[in-house]
Amino acid sequence: MRSTLCVSVLLVLALLHQGEPLVCNYCFGKGSSLCTPTSNQTCSRGVDGCAAVILTGALSANFRSCMNMAVCQGYVQTPGAFATCCSTDLCN
């Protein structure tokens, strides 16, 4: 009985934690140096990651923001783009 109660409490805590939105660093800049975060961004429901992206070449821009992990991984695979993807608060 006691172990069932412990498992139930853990499940409730896990469900409550899922309801909190992710918070990421936020900034945009020009050039190939990653911008310094100017604020925090609370991610929209369903957005599961934070990203730091540098685009080189003609675009030459950079940013930190909320982003779906699948989109961020697309930047990782893109020539001329350098990206880091993560999924905890302010990890970017």
Backbone atoms as SQL, in Angstrom:
CREATE TABLE atoms (id INTEGER PRIMARY KEY, chain TEXT, resi INTEGER, resn TEXT, atom TEXT, x REAL, y REAL, z REAL);
INSERT INTO atoms VALUES
  (1, 'A', 1, 'MET', 'N', 0.818, -1.194, 0.000),
  (2, 'A', 1, 'MET', 'CA', 0.000, 0.000, 0.000),
  (3, 'A', 1, 'MET', 'C', 0.862, 1.258, 0.000),
  (4, 'A', 2, 'ARG', 'N', 1.906, 1.253, 0.814),
  (5, 'A', 2, 'ARG', 'CA', 2.771, 2.425, 0.905),
  (6, 'A', 2, 'ARG', 'C', 3.515, 2.669, -0.407),
  (7, 'A', 3, 'SER', 'N', 3.976, 1.607, -1.065),
  (8, 'A', 3, 'SER', 'CA', 4.682, 1.778, -2.341),
  (9, 'A', 3, 'SER', 'C', 3.738, 2.298, -3.426),
  (10, 'A', 4, 'THR', 'N', 2.480, 1.890, -3.386),
  (11, 'A', 4, 'THR', 'CA', 1.490, 2.391, -4.344),
  (12, 'A', 4, 'THR', 'C', 1.281, 3.889, -4.152),
  (13, 'A', 5, 'LEU', 'N', 1.246, 4.337, -2.913),
  (14, 'A', 5, 'LEU', 'CA', 1.087, 5.760, -2.617),
  (15, 'A', 5, 'LEU', 'C', 2.291, 6.550, -3.126),
  (16, 'A', 6, 'CYS', 'N', 3.483, 6.030, -2.917),
  (17, 'A', 6, 'CYS', 'CA', 4.697, 6.711, -3.391),
  (18, 'A', 6, 'CYS', 'C', 4.697, 6.832, -4.912),
  (19, 'A', 7, 'VAL', 'N', 4.334, 5.776, -5.596),
  (20, 'A', 7, 'VAL', 'CA', 4.274, 5.798, -7.055),
  (21, 'A', 7, 'VAL', 'C', 3.230, 6.803, -7.518),
  (22, 'A', 8, 'SER', 'N', 2.087, 6.838, -6.863),
  (23, 'A', 8, 'SER', 'CA', 1.025, 7.785, -7.224),
  (24, 'A', 8, 'SER', 'C', 1.488, 9.228, -7.052),
  (25, 'A', 9, 'VAL', 'N', 2.165, 9.512, -5.961),
  (26, 'A', 9, 'VAL', 'CA', 2.670, 10.869, -5.715),
  (27, 'A', 9, 'VAL', 'C', 3.691, 11.253, -6.781),
  (28, 'A', 10, 'LEU', 'N', 4.579, 10.349, -7.133),
  (29, 'A', 10, 'LEU', 'CA', 5.576, 10.627, -8.171),
  (30, 'A', 10, 'LEU', 'C', 4.922, 10.891, -9.519),
  (31, 'A', 11, 'LEU', 'N', 3.896, 10.145, -9.851),
  (32, 'A', 11, 'LEU', 'CA', 3.188, 10.361, -11.115),
  (33, 'A', 11, 'LEU', 'C', 2.512, 11.725, -11.146),
  (34, 'A', 12, 'VAL', 'N', 1.891, 12.113, -10.052),
  (35, 'A', 12, 'VAL', 'CA', 1.237, 13.425, -9.985),
  (36, 'A', 12, 'VAL', 'C', 2.274, 14.536, -10.134),
  (37, 'A', 13, 'LEU', 'N', 3.407, 14.410, -9.463),
  (38, 'A', 13, 'LEU', 'CA', 4.461, 15.422, -9.581),
  (39, 'A', 13, 'LEU', 'C', 4.995, 15.507, -11.005),
  (40, 'A', 14, 'ALA', 'N', 5.161, 14.386, -11.657),
  (41, 'A', 14, 'ALA', 'CA', 5.633, 14.379, -13.043),
  (42, 'A', 14, 'ALA', 'C', 4.634, 15.068, -13.961),
  (43, 'A', 15, 'LEU', 'N', 3.363, 14.813, -13.760),
  (44, 'A', 15, 'LEU', 'CA', 2.334, 15.448, -14.586),
  (45, 'A', 15, 'LEU', 'C', 2.275, 16.952, -14.346),
  (46, 'A', 16, 'LEU', 'N', 2.429, 17.380, -13.114),
  (47, 'A', 16, 'LEU', 'CA', 2.417, 18.809, -12.811),
  (48, 'A', 16, 'LEU', 'C', 3.604, 19.510, -13.450),
  (49, 'A', 17, 'HIS', 'N', 4.756, 18.879, -13.442),
  (50, 'A', 17, 'HIS', 'CA', 5.956, 19.476, -14.031),
  (51, 'A', 17, 'HIS', 'C', 5.805, 19.646, -15.537),
  (52, 'A', 18, 'GLN', 'N', 5.113, 18.742, -16.206),
  (53, 'A', 18, 'GLN', 'CA', 4.919, 18.832, -17.649),
  (54, 'A', 18, 'GLN', 'C', 4.106, 20.060, -18.025),
  (55, 'A', 19, 'GLY', 'N', 3.333, 20.598, -17.106),
  (56, 'A', 19, 'GLY', 'CA', 2.490, 21.737, -17.401),
  (57, 'A', 19, 'GLY', 'C', 3.239, 23.061, -17.420),
  (58, 'A', 20, 'GLU', 'N', 4.465, 23.099, -16.912),
  (59, 'A', 20, 'GLU', 'CA', 5.234, 24.334, -16.875),
  (60, 'A', 20, 'GLU', 'C', 5.920, 24.560, -18.215),
  (61, 'A', 21, 'PRO', 'N', 5.778, 25.762, -18.791),
  (62, 'A', 21, 'PRO', 'CA', 6.432, 26.018, -20.075),
  (63, 'A', 21, 'PRO', 'C', 7.945, 26.164, -19.912),
  (64, 'A', 22, 'LEU', 'N', 8.647, 25.829, -20.953),
  (65, 'A', 22, 'LEU', 'CA', 10.094, 25.976, -21.008),
  (66, 'A', 22, 'LEU', 'C', 10.436, 27.459, -21.138),
  (67, 'A', 23, 'VAL', 'N', 11.534, 27.892, -20.537),
  (68, 'A', 23, 'VAL', 'CA', 12.010, 29.272, -20.651),
  (69, 'A', 23, 'VAL', 'C', 13.398, 29.243, -21.279),
  (70, 'A', 24, 'CYS', 'N', 13.584, 30.047, -22.336),
  (71, 'A', 24, 'CYS', 'CA', 14.858, 30.085, -23.054),
  (72, 'A', 24, 'CYS', 'C', 15.423, 31.499, -23.070),
  (73, 'A', 25, 'ASN', 'N', 16.743, 31.595, -23.247),
  (74, 'A', 25, 'ASN', 'CA', 17.367, 32.890, -23.487),
  (75, 'A', 25, 'ASN', 'C', 16.902, 33.393, -24.841),
  (76, 'A', 26, 'TYR', 'N', 16.862, 34.731, -25.008),
  (77, 'A', 26, 'TYR', 'CA', 16.358, 35.313, -26.247),
  (78, 'A', 26, 'TYR', 'C', 17.234, 36.487, -26.685),
  (79, 'A', 27, 'CYS', 'N', 17.646, 36.479, -27.942),
  (80, 'A', 27, 'CYS', 'CA', 18.331, 37.617, -28.560),
  (81, 'A', 27, 'CYS', 'C', 18.484, 37.342, -30.051),
  (82, 'A', 28, 'PHE', 'N', 18.667, 38.400, -30.819),
  (83, 'A', 28, 'PHE', 'CA', 18.979, 38.305, -32.246),
  (84, 'A', 28, 'PHE', 'C', 20.147, 39.235, -32.522),
  (85, 'A', 29, 'GLY', 'N', 21.001, 38.850, -33.458),
  (86, 'A', 29, 'GLY', 'CA', 22.126, 39.703, -33.811),
  (87, 'A', 29, 'GLY', 'C', 22.577, 39.474, -35.236),
  (88, 'A', 30, 'LYS', 'N', 23.418, 40.388, -35.717),
  (89, 'A', 30, 'LYS', 'CA', 24.033, 40.251, -37.036),
  (90, 'A', 30, 'LYS', 'C', 25.475, 39.830, -36.835),
  (91, 'A', 31, 'GLY', 'N', 26.011, 39.124, -37.815),
  (92, 'A', 31, 'GLY', 'CA', 27.394, 38.690, -37.729),
  (93, 'A', 31, 'GLY', 'C', 27.513, 37.266, -37.231),
  (94, 'A', 32, 'SER', 'N', 28.766, 36.834, -37.099),
  (95, 'A', 32, 'SER', 'CA', 29.016, 35.429, -36.781),
  (96, 'A', 32, 'SER', 'C', 29.314, 35.172, -35.305),
  (97, 'A', 33, 'SER', 'N', 29.211, 36.185, -34.458),
  (98, 'A', 33, 'SER', 'CA', 29.384, 35.989, -33.017),
  (99, 'A', 33, 'SER', 'C', 28.009, 35.871, -32.367),
  (100, 'A', 34, 'LEU', 'N', 27.851, 34.882, -31.529),
  (101, 'A', 34, 'LEU', 'CA', 26.554, 34.645, -30.904),
  (102, 'A', 34, 'LEU', 'C', 26.169, 35.804, -29.986),
  (103, 'A', 35, 'CYS', 'N', 24.943, 36.271, -30.121),
  (104, 'A', 35, 'CYS', 'CA', 24.445, 37.413, -29.349),
  (105, 'A', 35, 'CYS', 'C', 24.386, 37.101, -27.855),
  (106, 'A', 36, 'THR', 'N', 24.479, 38.159, -27.069),
  (107, 'A', 36, 'THR', 'CA', 24.326, 38.053, -25.624),
  (108, 'A', 36, 'THR', 'C', 22.835, 38.112, -25.306),
  (109, 'A', 37, 'PRO', 'N', 22.326, 37.182, -24.507),
  (110, 'A', 37, 'PRO', 'CA', 20.886, 37.194, -24.207),
  (111, 'A', 37, 'PRO', 'C', 20.441, 38.537, -23.630),
  (112, 'A', 38, 'THR', 'N', 19.364, 39.073, -24.177),
  (113, 'A', 38, 'THR', 'CA', 18.820, 40.350, -23.711),
  (114, 'A', 38, 'THR', 'C', 17.587, 40.154, -22.843),
  (115, 'A', 39, 'SER', 'N', 16.971, 38.992, -22.956),
  (116, 'A', 39, 'SER', 'CA', 15.775, 38.704, -22.161),
  (117, 'A', 39, 'SER', 'C', 15.533, 37.204, -22.140),
  (118, 'A', 40, 'ASN', 'N', 14.503, 36.809, -21.422),
  (119, 'A', 40, 'ASN', 'CA', 14.063, 35.413, -21.400),
  (120, 'A', 40, 'ASN', 'C', 12.779, 35.306, -22.199),
  (121, 'A', 41, 'GLN', 'N', 12.577, 34.160, -22.808),
  (122, 'A', 41, 'GLN', 'CA', 11.385, 33.915, -23.614),
  (123, 'A', 41, 'GLN', 'C', 10.671, 32.691, -23.052),
  (124, 'A', 42, 'THR', 'N', 9.408, 32.846, -22.691),
  (125, 'A', 42, 'THR', 'CA', 8.600, 31.712, -22.261),
  (126, 'A', 42, 'THR', 'C', 8.065, 31.040, -23.515),
  (127, 'A', 43, 'CYS', 'N', 8.382, 29.784, -23.684),
  (128, 'A', 43, 'CYS', 'CA', 8.024, 29.064, -24.909),
  (129, 'A', 43, 'CYS', 'C', 6.528, 28.759, -24.961),
  (130, 'A', 44, 'SER', 'N', 6.013, 28.748, -26.158),
  (131, 'A', 44, 'SER', 'CA', 4.614, 28.398, -26.385),
  (132, 'A', 44, 'SER', 'C', 4.387, 26.930, -26.064),
  (133, 'A', 45, 'ARG', 'N', 3.155, 26.592, -25.790),
  (134, 'A', 45, 'ARG', 'CA', 2.793, 25.202, -25.512),
  (135, 'A', 45, 'ARG', 'C', 3.211, 24.321, -26.689),
  (136, 'A', 46, 'GLY', 'N', 3.843, 23.215, -26.409),
  (137, 'A', 46, 'GLY', 'CA', 4.269, 22.290, -27.448),
  (138, 'A', 46, 'GLY', 'C', 5.683, 22.522, -27.953),
  (139, 'A', 47, 'VAL', 'N', 6.288, 23.671, -27.634),
  (140, 'A', 47, 'VAL', 'CA', 7.675, 23.923, -28.030),
  (141, 'A', 47, 'VAL', 'C', 8.563, 23.249, -26.998),
  (142, 'A', 48, 'ASP', 'N', 9.432, 22.355, -27.465),
  (143, 'A', 48, 'ASP', 'CA', 10.158, 21.483, -26.545),
  (144, 'A', 48, 'ASP', 'C', 11.648, 21.747, -26.440),
  (145, 'A', 49, 'GLY', 'N', 12.135, 22.877, -26.964),
  (146, 'A', 49, 'GLY', 'CA', 13.565, 23.108, -26.897),
  (147, 'A', 49, 'GLY', 'C', 13.962, 24.569, -26.941),
  (148, 'A', 50, 'CYS', 'N', 15.234, 24.784, -26.611),
  (149, 'A', 50, 'CYS', 'CA', 15.881, 26.088, -26.736),
  (150, 'A', 50, 'CYS', 'C', 16.998, 25.914, -27.755),
  (151, 'A', 51, 'ALA', 'N', 17.306, 26.989, -28.481),
  (152, 'A', 51, 'ALA', 'CA', 18.344, 26.908, -29.502),
  (153, 'A', 51, 'ALA', 'C', 19.243, 28.127, -29.452),
  (154, 'A', 52, 'ALA', 'N', 20.480, 27.911, -29.847),
  (155, 'A', 52, 'ALA', 'CA', 21.432, 28.984, -30.119),
  (156, 'A', 52, 'ALA', 'C', 21.944, 28.690, -31.524),
  (157, 'A', 53, 'VAL', 'N', 21.720, 29.612, -32.455),
  (158, 'A', 53, 'VAL', 'CA', 22.009, 29.362, -33.871),
  (159, 'A', 53, 'VAL', 'C', 22.852, 30.496, -34.444),
  (160, 'A', 54, 'ILE', 'N', 23.885, 30.132, -35.193),
  (161, 'A', 54, 'ILE', 'CA', 24.679, 31.084, -35.961),
  (162, 'A', 54, 'ILE', 'C', 24.556, 30.698, -37.425),
  (163, 'A', 55, 'LEU', 'N', 24.157, 31.657, -38.257),
  (164, 'A', 55, 'LEU', 'CA', 24.062, 31.458, -39.702),
  (165, 'A', 55, 'LEU', 'C', 25.195, 32.239, -40.348),
  (166, 'A', 56, 'THR', 'N', 25.983, 31.576, -41.188),
  (167, 'A', 56, 'THR', 'CA', 27.109, 32.234, -41.842),
  (168, 'A', 56, 'THR', 'C', 26.783, 32.501, -43.306),
  (169, 'A', 57, 'GLY', 'N', 27.704, 33.121, -43.997),
  (170, 'A', 57, 'GLY', 'CA', 27.496, 33.410, -45.412),
  (171, 'A', 57, 'GLY', 'C', 26.710, 34.688, -45.601),
  (172, 'A', 58, 'ALA', 'N', 25.897, 34.723, -46.649),
  (173, 'A', 58, 'ALA', 'CA', 25.134, 35.930, -46.998),
  (174, 'A', 58, 'ALA', 'C', 24.171, 36.341, -45.885),
  (175, 'A', 59, 'LEU', 'N', 23.641, 35.377, -45.143),
  (176, 'A', 59, 'LEU', 'CA', 22.692, 35.705, -44.069),
  (177, 'A', 59, 'LEU', 'C', 23.392, 36.312, -42.858),
  (178, 'A', 60, 'SER', 'N', 24.493, 35.747, -42.461),
  (179, 'A', 60, 'SER', 'CA', 25.309, 36.214, -41.342),
  (180, 'A', 60, 'SER', 'C', 24.483, 36.798, -40.192),
  (181, 'A', 61, 'ALA', 'N', 23.776, 35.936, -39.517),
  (182, 'A', 61, 'ALA', 'CA', 22.934, 36.338, -38.387),
  (183, 'A', 61, 'ALA', 'C', 23.033, 35.281, -37.292),
  (184, 'A', 62, 'ASN', 'N', 22.533, 35.612, -36.123),
  (185, 'A', 62, 'ASN', 'CA', 22.562, 34.662, -35.013),
  (186, 'A', 62, 'ASN', 'C', 21.411, 34.961, -34.070),
  (187, 'A', 63, 'PHE', 'N', 21.001, 33.939, -33.345),
  (188, 'A', 63, 'PHE', 'CA', 19.899, 34.125, -32.400),
  (189, 'A', 63, 'PHE', 'C', 19.866, 33.023, -31.359),
  (190, 'A', 64, 'ARG', 'N', 19.203, 33.336, -30.264),
  (191, 'A', 64, 'ARG', 'CA', 18.872, 32.377, -29.206),
  (192, 'A', 64, 'ARG', 'C', 17.369, 32.503, -29.009),
  (193, 'A', 65, 'SER', 'N', 16.672, 31.384, -28.945),
  (194, 'A', 65, 'SER', 'CA', 15.220, 31.454, -28.761),
  (195, 'A', 65, 'SER', 'C', 14.640, 30.078, -28.482),
  (196, 'A', 66, 'CYS', 'N', 13.328, 30.064, -28.229),
  (197, 'A', 66, 'CYS', 'CA', 12.579, 28.816, -28.143),
  (198, 'A', 66, 'CYS', 'C', 12.506, 28.216, -29.544),
  (199, 'A', 67, 'MET', 'N', 12.524, 26.899, -29.618),
  (200, 'A', 67, 'MET', 'CA', 12.447, 26.241, -30.921),
  (201, 'A', 67, 'MET', 'C', 12.117, 24.768, -30.712),
  (202, 'A', 68, 'ASN', 'N', 11.327, 24.207, -31.593),
  (203, 'A', 68, 'ASN', 'CA', 11.097, 22.767, -31.542),
  (204, 'A', 68, 'ASN', 'C', 12.417, 22.051, -31.791),
  (205, 'A', 69, 'MET', 'N', 12.655, 20.996, -31.047),
  (206, 'A', 69, 'MET', 'CA', 13.916, 20.261, -31.170),
  (207, 'A', 69, 'MET', 'C', 14.135, 19.759, -32.593),
  (208, 'A', 70, 'ALA', 'N', 13.079, 19.338, -33.265),
  (209, 'A', 70, 'ALA', 'CA', 13.225, 18.836, -34.636),
  (210, 'A', 70, 'ALA', 'C', 13.726, 19.938, -35.565),
  (211, 'A', 71, 'VAL', 'N', 13.229, 21.161, -35.391),
  (212, 'A', 71, 'VAL', 'CA', 13.682, 22.288, -36.212),
  (213, 'A', 71, 'VAL', 'C', 15.137, 22.615, -35.886),
  (214, 'A', 72, 'CYS', 'N', 15.470, 22.615, -34.610),
  (215, 'A', 72, 'CYS', 'CA', 16.845, 22.889, -34.198),
  (216, 'A', 72, 'CYS', 'C', 17.800, 21.853, -34.784),
  (217, 'A', 73, 'GLN', 'N', 17.415, 20.595, -34.751),
  (218, 'A', 73, 'GLN', 'CA', 18.261, 19.552, -35.339),
  (219, 'A', 73, 'GLN', 'C', 18.430, 19.768, -36.838),
  (220, 'A', 74, 'GLY', 'N', 17.434, 20.363, -37.486),
  (221, 'A', 74, 'GLY', 'CA', 17.560, 20.714, -38.897),
  (222, 'A', 74, 'GLY', 'C', 18.664, 21.734, -39.112),
  (223, 'A', 75, 'TYR', 'N', 18.772, 22.722, -38.209),
  (224, 'A', 75, 'TYR', 'CA', 19.869, 23.692, -38.292),
  (225, 'A', 75, 'TYR', 'C', 21.213, 23.007, -38.088),
  (226, 'A', 76, 'VAL', 'N', 21.271, 22.046, -37.168),
  (227, 'A', 76, 'VAL', 'CA', 22.514, 21.304, -36.923),
  (228, 'A', 76, 'VAL', 'C', 22.991, 20.642, -38.215),
  (229, 'A', 77, 'GLN', 'N', 22.060, 20.154, -39.028),
  (230, 'A', 77, 'GLN', 'CA', 22.374, 19.436, -40.265),
  (231, 'A', 77, 'GLN', 'C', 22.614, 20.371, -41.460),
  (232, 'A', 78, 'THR', 'N', 22.333, 21.673, -41.315),
  (233, 'A', 78, 'THR', 'CA', 22.396, 22.604, -42.437),
  (234, 'A', 78, 'THR', 'C', 23.805, 23.159, -42.627),
  (235, 'A', 79, 'PRO', 'N', 24.370, 23.031, -43.837),
  (236, 'A', 79, 'PRO', 'CA', 25.683, 23.630, -44.104),
  (237, 'A', 79, 'PRO', 'C', 25.630, 25.152, -43.904),
  (238, 'A', 80, 'GLY', 'N', 26.639, 25.701, -43.259),
  (239, 'A', 80, 'GLY', 'CA', 26.683, 27.136, -43.016),
  (240, 'A', 80, 'GLY', 'C', 25.935, 27.571, -41.775),
  (241, 'A', 81, 'ALA', 'N', 25.343, 26.627, -41.075),
  (242, 'A', 81, 'ALA', 'CA', 24.648, 26.936, -39.823),
  (243, 'A', 81, 'ALA', 'C', 25.313, 26.151, -38.695),
  (244, 'A', 82, 'PHE', 'N', 25.430, 26.787, -37.564),
  (245, 'A', 82, 'PHE', 'CA', 25.971, 26.142, -36.375),
  (246, 'A', 82, 'PHE', 'C', 24.929, 26.299, -35.281),
  (247, 'A', 83, 'ALA', 'N', 24.500, 25.194, -34.708),
  (248, 'A', 83, 'ALA', 'CA', 23.408, 25.251, -33.739),
  (249, 'A', 83, 'ALA', 'C', 23.659, 24.329, -32.560),
  (250, 'A', 84, 'THR', 'N', 23.178, 24.769, -31.412),
  (251, 'A', 84, 'THR', 'CA', 23.108, 23.897, -30.248),
  (252, 'A', 84, 'THR', 'C', 21.649, 23.848, -29.816),
  (253, 'A', 85, 'CYS', 'N', 21.218, 22.678, -29.442),
  (254, 'A', 85, 'CYS', 'CA', 19.827, 22.434, -29.064),
  (255, 'A', 85, 'CYS', 'C', 19.812, 21.843, -27.658),
  (256, 'A', 86, 'CYS', 'N', 18.870, 22.282, -26.841),
  (257, 'A', 86, 'CYS', 'CA', 18.780, 21.755, -25.484),
  (258, 'A', 86, 'CYS', 'C', 17.338, 21.860, -24.997),
  (259, 'A', 87, 'SER', 'N', 17.051, 21.274, -23.859),
  (260, 'A', 87, 'SER', 'CA', 15.647, 21.196, -23.442),
  (261, 'A', 87, 'SER', 'C', 15.412, 21.477, -21.960),
  (262, 'A', 88, 'THR', 'N', 16.267, 22.294, -21.359),
  (263, 'A', 88, 'THR', 'CA', 16.035, 22.710, -19.977),
  (264, 'A', 88, 'THR', 'C', 16.018, 24.241, -19.917),
  (265, 'A', 89, 'ASP', 'N', 15.436, 24.790, -18.876),
  (266, 'A', 89, 'ASP', 'CA', 15.320, 26.244, -18.762),
  (267, 'A', 89, 'ASP', 'C', 16.667, 26.944, -18.897),
  (268, 'A', 90, 'LEU', 'N', 16.701, 27.970, -19.755),
  (269, 'A', 90, 'LEU', 'CA', 17.851, 28.854, -19.955),
  (270, 'A', 90, 'LEU', 'C', 19.134, 28.116, -20.331),
  (271, 'A', 91, 'CYS', 'N', 18.999, 27.002, -21.018),
  (272, 'A', 91, 'CYS', 'CA', 20.161, 26.186, -21.388),
  (273, 'A', 91, 'CYS', 'C', 20.889, 26.696, -22.629),
  (274, 'A', 92, 'ASN', 'N', 20.291, 27.633, -23.338),
  (275, 'A', 92, 'ASN', 'CA', 20.909, 28.121, -24.571),
  (276, 'A', 92, 'ASN', 'C', 21.643, 29.427, -24.361);
